[in-house]
Every structure is written in structure tokens, then in C-alpha cells.
Amino acid sequence: MKSWASSAAIALSVWGLAACSSTPPADTYMPPSGGSSSTQGGSGQTNGGSTNNGGSVSNGGSVNPGGGTTAQGGASGGAGGSVNPGGGTGGTVSTGEGPCPAGVLGHCDAGATAASYPTYDGYTLALVEDFPGPIDLDKDPIFTWSDGSPADGQTRFRKEQISFANGKMIIKAESPCAAQTVNSACIPGGGAKSYAEPDKGKTTSTLQDMGVWSGEFRTKYNNYRYGRYEAKFKAPTANPDITKGDFLSTMFIFRSPKWLTWNEIDLELEPNIGAKAAGNVVNATDRTTYPSDKNDAWQSALINGFKNTDSHVYAFTWTPTSVNWFVDGNPVQAFGGNGNLPIPNVSAKIMMNLWVFATNNFGEGSQNQYPMQSEYDYFRFYKWNQETTYPCANPPACLPAADKSPSAQNNGTEVNYGM
């Protein structure tokens, strides 16, 4: 996630509009006709983000209430590909969990087959979360929660804010105090430790007072790299006037710990530009505050009739030579790297969260009406066919030491993380 620091690529191609950056490859996504529980998205884009100077990046987390690299070589592999017209998902209510197709990890809807999911040239489906039922975030081998409390927001994350119902994941933000635009102190830190937001050179940090409870859903390990990341979700309604409020509703990759290697690729929904999409790439080392000189942040052109409070399918592809973003299969932005900002080339975690910022960076925090919640119909990861390292099969044992550093722990319930 990012604190908005726009770079040169702010306007872009949306459907038929001209782009300032390179035009993304076409993604011939089509809403398939059959399949499992979650519905396919409509048309349009997510809202973008207003410009903010600096700030640090949240790597998310949740709180236990008890307490500059060089891009690797290789062809891009393409960002789109044709969609299996017989696959996809229809309906909105889960029918329960069943086995995933061969070679696919995660939690799939009952009756799901390989034909239940779209296909993309150059990519192979590797991980599915259809959210057919509750996920034990302390015991699941892939996904967990995090206990961070980002200094540049007013949010403290905890596991209890993440729930699963009716074939969806729900992340709820709520506050015991009146909505504010700056950090408030009605949720005391109490000296508790955060593993998800460790201080530089350490495995933990001390939690500060905050004002909003929320949650983050993330993979346990830095075990994902080149591929297609896709989720159907919608932003919360923070206020009856959906242009008001202040939050980030996200799907992104982020390497942990950020102070060692700050690599991230974001897709974000924000209330202040609800007819746009927003995203970001960061590639920096040895930073503890947001590296505004090592990022490429963008927001799209307006999409007529689009509302990010409706469900849409958001995706990005990441290869050694490019990052491309899509909304409902339509290309919205492309980034090919440059001398100052190479494409990230190290593994990362997959993250989804609802983050309330401070100082009105993405809207008006005083206009938030709690509780509010974001809803995810599904998440899918398609491995790039030329990726030979990630995801490895039996983490953490299969991971290099740097990928499972003790400073990459997610929460205090993980015993001997990565060891």
C-alpha cells in the first residue's frame, strides 16, 4: 500500500482513451457462463487516489487483543490471454467447500473443476480462495492474519475483523470513538508488540495508540512472485454519500519486512475518486518511511457510471519486464520499469486489507460512518509459466533464508516462524 506520491504516469489508457504510459496488452477476459459460487464482476474501474507527499507504506496486519534491485531477465509472457468460455463463476452464495482442481491450492467451492475458472495464455492457475467457508487463520497453511498498526494511518489490525460468510470474505472497520481525520487514542497500544510492522533490525515494534479496528488477510510467507493476481471485491460504503469518507480497500503484493526490501505492487479503491482505478509499484531498499522517490503511482481516467462500492474484478500481472493492471478484463495501466525504478524481482506476500488513513489523504476521515466493510467474492493467483522458483511446494522449508526471516513474521501466534 502507498501514501500517494504521484509519478509521471498519472493518466492512462482506459478502454479507448490515450495513455501517458505504455499501453497495456489486451486482456480478452469475458465473464464466463457457468461454475461455482462467486459472481463475475461488471464493467469499469476502481477509484483512484489523490496525491499526497510522502508518508510510509502499510504492510498491514491485525492485532491479537490479548496483548533498488535489477529486474531479472526473461520475456514478459503477456498480460492477458484468452478466457476459457466454459469456466468462471456464477451465483453469489457458496455451496460449501470441495477439492480444488489438480495442481491448485487453497479453498475451492464444491464441484469446482478446472473449467470453473478462466484461463489466461502464459499463466497457470495455482491458488484459489473462493471463501466457501470459514478459514482458520491461525492454522491454515497458506493464509493468516497480521498484527500491524501502520504509523501513517489510524488503523490497528486484528484477526477478529476478518470473517467469512455466504461465500465471501468480509473485512470490517469499526471504531469506539468518533470519526476523526488524524490518529486518535481511543484504542491504546498498551505496550503490546507488533510482528507484522517490526522496527528496523528487529522482529517486533511497540504498538501505538490508534482509533480504528480493521483487519488484513495475507499469505504467511514471501512465496509469490511472477504471475496474475486477481480478485473480485468491492469497497465499503463509508458514508451515504459514497464520495465521502477516507479509506483504502486493497489487493496487493508486499514483501516483508519492508525495511529490508520494500517491494510492492498495489490495486486500491478509494472514496475520493470513486470512478477511477489506482495502483502503485515500489522498489527500494533500506527504507523505513515511504520511498516517494522509488515508486510509480497512478490513477486512471474517469469511468462513466462506475462505482467502486459495486463488485468488480481487479487484476494485475507481474513479470520480469512489466506490470499491467486490469479492471473487469480491461487494461487500465502498464509499467515497464526504468533506471530509477526497476520492476520488483523478489518474492512477496499476497495481502488484502481495509486501511483507514490519516489526514484526509484519500477522502474525509471525519465523514466515515462505522462500522463499514469491504467484501471479497474470491481471489485467484495464476503462476507465470516461465517462473521456476515461486511458489515453492513446502514452505517454509523450501524458501531461501531471506524469504523467511524472523522479521517477516505476521503475528504473535506463529511459533518459530519460518524456522
SULHUZI-V712802 format. One record per residue. RES is the residue in one small letter. PHI is phi in degrees with one decimal (* if undefined). NEAR is the number of other C-alpha atoms within 8 Angstrom. Layout:
# SULHUZI-V712802
res=(RES RES)
phi=(PHI PHI)
near=(NEAR NEAR)
This chain:
# SULHUZI-V712802
res=(m k s w a s s a a i a l s v w g l a a c s s t p p a d t y m p p s g g s s s t q g g s g q t n g g s t n n g g s v s n g g s v n p g g g t t a q g g a s g g a g g s v n p g g g t g g t v s t g e g p c p a g v l g h c d a g a t a a s y p t y d g y t l a l v e d f p g p i d l d k d p i f t w s d g s p a d g q t r f r k e q i s f a n g k m i i k a e s p c a a q t v n s a c i p g g g a k s y a e p d k g k t t s t l q d m g v w s g e f r t k y n n y r y g r y e a k f k a p t a n p d i t k g d f l s t m f i f r s p k w l t w n e i d l e l e p n i g a k a a g n v v n a t d r t t y p s d k n d a w q s a l i n g f k n t d s h v y a f t w t p t s v n w f v d g n p v q a f g g n g n l p i p n v s a k i m m n l w v f a t n n f g e g s q n q y p m q s e y d y f r f y k w n q e t t y p c a n p p a c l p a a d k s p s a q n n g t e v n y g m)
phi=(* -137.6 -91.7 -61.9 -139.7 -67.6 -106.2 -64.2 -89.6 -105.9 -91.7 -158.2 -75.7 -130.5 55.7 -104.6 -86.8 -73.9 -110.4 -83.0 -96.4 -63.8 -74.2 -66.5 -62.5 -66.2 -116.4 -84.8 -63.8 -135.4 -61.9 -68.7 -99.0 -121.7 108.6 -95.5 -75.3 -82.0 -79.3 -78.5 -76.1 -88.6 -109.0 112.3 -135.0 -78.3 -69.7 -95.8 -150.9 -80.3 -83.0 -136.9 -91.8 84.5 94.9 -102.9 -105.4 -80.4 -104.0 81.2 136.6 -144.8 -109.8 -70.6 -62.5 -82.5 -163.6 * -109.6 -101.3 -63.8 -73.0 -77.0 121.9 -74.0 -70.8 79.6 83.4 -104.9 -119.4 110.6 -78.2 -101.5 -61.6 -70.0 -94.5 -98.8 94.8 -130.9 -132.9 89.0 -129.4 -115.0 -67.2 -101.3 103.4 -93.8 -136.9 -65.4 -78.8 -57.5 -54.5 83.1 -112.4 -97.9 112.0 -126.2 -108.6 -66.2 -57.3 84.7 -67.2 -128.5 -56.8 -73.7 -76.0 -123.7 -58.5 -117.9 -136.2 -57.4 90.0 -134.9 -126.8 -59.6 -127.3 -145.4 -131.6 -125.9 -86.9 54.3 -73.6 -170.4 -61.1 -109.7 -77.6 -73.4 -93.6 -120.7 -61.4 -72.9 -114.2 -105.1 -150.9 -123.1 -131.3 -116.3 -80.9 -148.8 -56.9 -66.9 -94.6 -131.5 -118.5 -110.7 -117.2 -92.5 -151.1 -61.3 -63.7 -85.4 -108.8 -138.5 -136.5 -159.9 52.8 73.3 -134.2 -101.0 -119.4 -114.0 -110.3 -106.8 -149.0 -142.4 -81.8 -124.8 -63.9 -59.0 -136.2 -102.6 -129.8 -56.6 -117.3 -114.7 -84.8 -115.5 -71.4 -69.0 64.0 76.8 -67.3 -104.8 -109.0 -89.5 -73.4 -123.7 -72.1 -68.7 -57.0 76.9 -124.7 -101.8 -142.5 -136.1 -94.8 -68.3 -99.4 -62.8 -137.6 -126.1 -136.2 -85.0 -156.5 -145.5 -136.5 -103.5 -149.5 -73.9 -71.2 -127.0 -74.7 -127.9 -133.6 -143.0 -69.0 166.9 -111.4 -111.7 -140.0 -145.4 -104.3 -156.7 -140.0 -76.5 -71.4 -93.3 -80.5 -159.4 -52.4 -87.9 -69.3 -83.5 -106.8 106.8 -147.7 -164.0 -124.5 -113.9 -135.5 -145.3 -159.0 -113.7 -153.5 -87.5 -122.9 -81.9 -70.4 -70.0 -90.3 -139.1 -95.3 -118.5 -155.5 -137.0 -116.8 -130.7 -131.8 -114.0 -140.2 -74.9 -77.6 -136.8 -73.0 -113.0 -135.5 -109.7 -135.4 -161.2 -167.0 -128.9 -129.9 -146.3 -149.6 -129.6 54.7 -126.3 -116.1 -120.0 -54.5 -82.1 -63.8 -90.2 -127.4 -142.3 -127.7 -108.0 -145.2 -140.0 -84.1 -69.9 -65.2 -115.0 -61.5 81.6 -81.2 -132.6 -76.2 -82.5 -94.7 -76.4 -142.3 -96.3 -114.0 -150.7 -143.0 -109.5 -131.3 -129.8 -62.6 -118.8 -163.0 -126.6 -131.7 -110.4 -137.4 -128.1 50.6 83.8 -94.1 -69.3 -123.3 -165.7 -137.0 -138.4 -108.4 79.1 -157.1 -62.5 -84.8 -137.6 -67.5 -60.8 -54.7 -134.9 -115.0 -69.2 -150.1 -99.6 -91.3 -136.6 -140.5 -152.7 -125.1 -121.9 -95.0 -80.9 -118.7 59.7 57.7 -70.2 -125.3 150.4 -117.1 -61.2 -69.6 -95.1 -63.3 -119.5 -98.1 -79.4 -137.7 -148.2 -99.2 -131.6 -115.8 -79.7 -166.9 -134.7 -139.8 -119.1 -110.3 -71.8 -65.4 -65.5 -94.9 -76.4 -112.6 -112.9 -120.1 -75.8 -80.0 -79.2 -133.4 -67.5 -88.0 -58.1 -81.0 -87.4 -60.5 -57.1 -64.2 -76.1 -121.6 -52.5 -54.7 -74.7 -97.9 -63.1 -102.5 -160.7 -75.9 -87.2 -80.2 -86.4 51.1 -53.1 72.9 -97.0)
near=(13 11 12 13 12 11 9 5 11 11 11 16 16 14 7 5 7 7 10 9 11 9 10 11 9 9 12 10 11 7 8 13 10 10 12 14 14 14 9 12 10 8 8 13 14 17 19 18 14 9 8 10 8 10 12 12 11 9 12 17 19 17 15 10 5 3 6 8 8 8 10 7 6 7 7 9 9 8 13 11 13 10 11 12 10 9 14 17 15 12 8 10 8 14 9 8 11 10 10 13 8 5 5 10 8 9 13 14 17 11 7 14 8 8 11 13 11 11 11 11 8 9 12 10 11 11 10 15 10 14 17 16 11 8 7 7 9 8 6 9 5 8 10 14 16 19 20 17 18 13 8 10 12 16 14 17 17 19 14 6 13 14 9 12 11 9 16 13 13 13 15 14 14 10 11 8 6 5 11 9 11 10 11 10 8 9 10 8 10 7 7 8 9 16 17 17 15 13 9 7 6 8 11 12 11 9 12 10 12 15 15 13 13 18 22 18 13 12 11 11 13 12 13 10 12 12 14 14 11 11 13 14 14 13 14 10 9 14 11 5 5 11 10 13 17 19 13 13 15 13 12 12 12 15 14 15 12 12 12 10 13 16 15 15 12 14 15 15 16 18 16 14 11 15 16 15 17 16 12 14 12 14 16 12 9 8 12 8 7 11 11 9 4 10 13 12 14 14 14 16 10 6 10 6 6 12 11 16 9 8 11 17 14 14 13 12 13 13 12 14 14 13 12 15 14 13 16 13 12 12 16 15 15 12 9 9 9 7 5 6 12 12 15 12 10 7 11 15 15 11 14 11 14 16 12 12 16 12 7 11 13 14 13 12 17 9 12 12 9 9 8 11 12 13 12 12 15 14 12 12 12 12 12 13 10 6 10 5 5 10 7 9 5 6 9 9 7 8 10 6 6 5 11 16 9 10 13 13 15 13 15 10 5 9 5 6 8 10 7)
